[in-house]
Amino acid sequence: MYLDNAGSALQPRPVVDAVLAHIRREAEIGGYRAEAEAADALAGTYRSIAGLLNCGPDEVALLESATAGWNMAFHSIGFQPGDRILTARAEYASNYINYLQAARRYGVVVEAVPDDEHGQLDVAALAGMLDERVRLISIVHMPTNGGLVNPAAEVGRVARAAGVLYLLDACQTVGQLPVDVAEIGCDLLSFTGRKYLRAPRGSGALYVRRDRLAELEPPFLDLTSATWTGPDSYRPRPDARRFESFESSVAARVGLGTAVDYARAVGVPAAWARIQALAAGLRARLAAVPGVTVRDKGLHRGGIVSFDLAGVAAARVRDRLAGQGITVAVSAAGSTLLDMRDRDLAAVVRASVHYYNTDAELDRAAAAIAELATGPAG
């Protein structure tokens, strides 16, 4: 039973077939010729992502991961001493470490917006923190340690009204719930293929709003992302592909496009409704188990279900479930430090459902956890 879709979801057969077919073709004719043959498929990946996010293909860059896309976006911003970065208390460690790096390197100030009564980012508090020094609002759409869905569109309205750059980490939400960048109002958005989109590892993308592109220069460029125009000059590409580099896994990019097409054929709104129903069902089952505390926050909650079991370490729960063929994960405090410290949590078990999971699987998982709860601690 697979309940680690927030880590890496199971790829559907069409995605596997597309990736393997390209790799075989590389083995037959070489990587460059195989890439040339795949030109239409690669162009289709940009179009498919644009359709998924409601943007233009020229606003899409393909990267090897959400982290690569997020880092390229963040480090393209020309920070100055005294600039402020506003983020959420549920921010992911990798992102926050980069904020702290920018604080050391440029002298920026990093501030976390308080949560509201639901445990999500407080939009009113965010609005009250804005001033002329705020250079960036950067938040996660859904944190790694629970099902909370942050109010991304409400944040977007605040950012737009203030003219502040807005970066959204959507690695847990693209493919899980409808993500419309025009509705959200973000300027930059990163996501991965391997999670809810069911694409291969080594695939991801970055959305860059067209009218913000001119103020963003990636931290490094090459002959793909820029043109060498003279002995002392160069010109970055005029589209989002200035964030790409020459070398990439073409097979992963073809697989990403296939996965996006598959998700759109299934229907993201329908997938979202089923994921929410399954997650709510799992939360209800777990809440009925003595000793289990469900740790998810938020007015709206998605497919990540986080919990702990009194007297049993989260890693022990994960390993015992693995012994019964049930795959879950652990989120440790270091992955979302501010939020976990706020709640005095060292770690939580993370079970993440997808639309292909079943109620019978949830019954089995809950029964296995109930058995752990009545057994000896370990």
N, C-alpha and C positions, 0 to 999 in steps of 0.2 A: 504494500500500500504506500503510495507516494504522497507525502504531505510537506514537501519542501519546494513548492513552486515559486516562493519568493527568493529562493536561492538560484535554482535553475530548473525550469519546467521541462516536461517531456516533449520532445520534438515529434510532430506528426509525420507520417510517412512521406508526404510530398516534399517536406523540407529536407529530410534525410536523403531522398532520391536526388533532389537538386544539387545538394552539396557533393554527394558521391559522384554524380555524373560529371561535375566540373573537375573534381580531383582526378578522375580517370582520364578526362580529356587532357589535363595538364601532363599526365604520365605518357600520353600518346604523342602529343605535338609540342609540348613545352608550355611554360606559363604565359609567355607573351602572346603566342598565337591563340592559346585558349582564351585569354582575356579579350583579344580582338573578336573572337567568335561570340563571346558573351556580351558584346557591347549593348545589344538590345535589352538583354536581361538586366544589365547594370543600370541602364537608363530607366528601365521599369521600376527598379528599386527606389530611385529618387521620386518617381511619380507616385508610387504606391504609398510611400511615407508621407508625401505631401497630401495625398487624399486622406490618409488616416488622421493627420494633424490639422487639416484645413489651412494649408499654407501653399506657397509656390515651390516647385522643385528647385528653384535657384536659392531657396532659403534653407536647404537641407545639405548637411555635410555628413559623410559616412566615416565613422571612426571604428576602432577595434573594441571599444567598450564605452559604457556610460562615463566611467572615470576619465578616460582620455578626452571625451567630448567636454565634460564639465571643466576639466583642468585647462583645456585650450580656451574655453570661453572665459573662465575666471582670470586667467593670466594674460588675456588680451586687453584687459581694462587698465587704462592709464591712471593708476592710483597716485594720489599726492598726499604728503604729510597732513594729518588731521582729518582726512576723509573718514567717514563712518560707514561701516557695513552692518546692516540689521539682518538678523537671522532668527530662527526659531529655536526653542529649547529642545526640541526633538531632533535637532540637526545631526546628520551622520558624521562620524568621526573624520573620515577622509576630507570632507568639505571643511570642517571646522579647523583641522590642522592647516589647511591652506589659508584660511583667514588669519590664523596666528602667524603663519609664515609671512603673509603680507604686512601684518602689524610690525614684525621685526624688520622687514626689508624696507617698507615705505613709510612706516609711522602711522598707519591707519588705526582706527579704533573699532573694535568688534563688540557689538552689543546684542544680546539675545532678548527678543520681545517676550513679555510674559504670556502665559497661557490664560485662556478664559475659563469659565466655570465648567466647560465641557472637556478641558484638557487640550484643546487645539490652540493654535496661535490666535491671540487676541487682536482682532483687526482694529478695534478702536484704540487700543494701546499703541499699535504700530503707527496709526495716523498721528497720535499725539507725540510720537518720538521723532517725527520728521522735521528736518530743518535744511538749510542750504548746504550743510556739510555732508549730508547723506549721499553717498556715491552709488550704493548698491543695496538692494533688497534681495536676499538669496535664501531660499528655504527648500526643504524637501516636501514634495507633495504627499507622500506616505512614508513614514519612517521605517527603518529596518526592523524595529523591535515591537511592532504592533500594528493594528488595523486602522489606526487614526488616519483620516483623510483631511489634510489641512485645507482651509478655505482659499484655494489658489485664486479663484476668480475675484473674490472680494479683495484679496491682496493686490491683484492686478489693477483694480479700479483705483486703489489708493496710490499705487506706483505711477500710474498714468497721469492722475490728477497732479501729482507732484513733479512729473517729468524725471523720475528716478529710474535708473536701469534695474531690471527685474530678471533674475536668473532662477529658474525652477528646475530642481532635480526630480525628474519623473521616472526614475528607473524602476520603481515598484508599481507605477500606475499605467504606463502606456501598454496597451494590450489587455489590461484588467478592466479599466473603465474608460468611457469616452473622454478623450483629451482634445480639446479644440483650442489652439493657441490664440485665435482671434477672440474667442469668448473669454479665455483666461487673461489675456492682455500681457503675457510675458514677452520679454525681448529675446531671451535665450532659454532653451529647454534641452536637457540631455536625457537620453534613455538608452537602455541596453536591449539586446535582442534575446538574451538567454532566460529572462524571467517570464513574465506573463505573455509575451509574444510567441514563445516557444521556438525561438530561432537558435542557431548554434552559438556556442561560446566564441568570443573573438569578434562579435558584431555589435554595433551600436550606432547611434546617430546624434547629431546636434542640430537643433533648429536655431536660426539666427534671423531675427526680424530684418527685413530688407532696409528699412529706413534707419537702422542703427548700425549697419555694417561699416560705414565710413569711419566711425569713431573707434573701431575695434581692430587691432592688429595682433595676430597670433604671436605667441612667444618665440616660435621658430617657423621659418618658411623654407620651402625648397622649390625646385623647378616645376613642380605641379601646382603649388599654391601661389606662386608668384612668377613673374616674367623678368628675366635679367635684360633690362632695356639699354644699358650702356655700361662703360667701365666703372662708373660711380653711381649707378642708379638701378632701381628695380621697381616693379609695380605689382602689388598684390592682386589676385584675382578679384573681379568685381562682384562675385557671388559668395555664398557660404562655403564653397569648396576651398577658399583660402585657408580653412581650418584643417584641410586634409593634407596628407603627404603621399609621396609616390608609392611606397611599398604598402601592400595590404593583402589580406586574404580575399581573393576574388570569390572563392567558394563560399566563404562566410557572408560576403555581401550578396551573392546570389541567393543564398539560403535565407538571409534576412528579408529580402524582397518577397520570396515565396511565403515566408511566415506571415508577413504583413498581409499579403493577399488572402492567405488562409484565415487570418483573424477577421478580416473584413467580410469574407464569405460566411463565416459563422455568425458574425454580427456582434460587434463590441457591446452595444446596449443589452442584447440578450445574454451575452456572456457575463456582463456585470450584474445583471439581475440574478442569475444563477449563482455566481460566486458569493454575492451578499447573502442569499438564502442559505447556502451551504455553511458559510462562516457563522451566521447567526445560529444555525442548528448545532454546530459544534460548540459554540460558546454556551448554549443552553445545556447541552449534554455534560460539558465539563463542570459547569457551575453546580450541577447536581451531585458531583463526586465529593465526598467528605475530604477536606484537606486541600482541595484545589481552589486557587484564586485566579480568576481570569483578570488579566492586567491591561486589556485594551481600553483606550481612551477615545474621545471624540464624539461629536454630534453625529457624524457619518463615519461608518466603519466598513472596511473592505475585507479582503480575503486572508489577511494575516491574523491569526489567533494566537495571542501570547498568554502564558499562564505559568504558575509555579505550583509545586506540590510540597506541602509542609513536611519538613524533615528529610526530603530527598533532593539532592543537588540536581540542578537542571541538566548537567551533563550525564548524570546517572540515569535520569528519566529518558533522555535521548538514546543512550546506549542500550537500556533495557528494552525500549520499544524497537530498536534496530534488530535486536535478537529475535523479535517476533515478526520481522519483515515489515515494520512500520517506520518510514523515514520521516523524521522531523529534524529541526535544527535548534541551536542555542544562540540567543543574543546576549552577549556579555555586556557589562556596564561600559567597557571601553568603546563600544561601537556607537553609543548614544549617551555620552557621559553626563551631560547636564540633566537630561530627563531622568535617567536611571538614578542619579544621586538625589534628585528632588524627591524621588519615591523610595529611596533607600533600598534599591534592588541591586543585587550583585549579578544576576543573570535571570533570564526567563527562557522557557521552552517556547519555540516558535513553530507552530503548525500552520502551514499556508495551503489553502485549497485552490483548486482550479475547477473550471466547469466540467471536466471529465471525471471528477471525483463523485462518489455516490453516497447516499444516506447510509447504505449498508456498511461502507467503509468507515463512516463517522461513528456508527454504532460500535464497530470493532475497536476503533481507536479509543473511544471512551471506556469501553469495557477493559481494555488493556491497562489504561491509566487507573481505573478503579481497582484493579487487581494490585497494581503497584502501591496504591494508597493503603491497602489493607495488609500488605506484606511487610517484611522487616525493612527498616530504613537502611540506605546505603548510598 
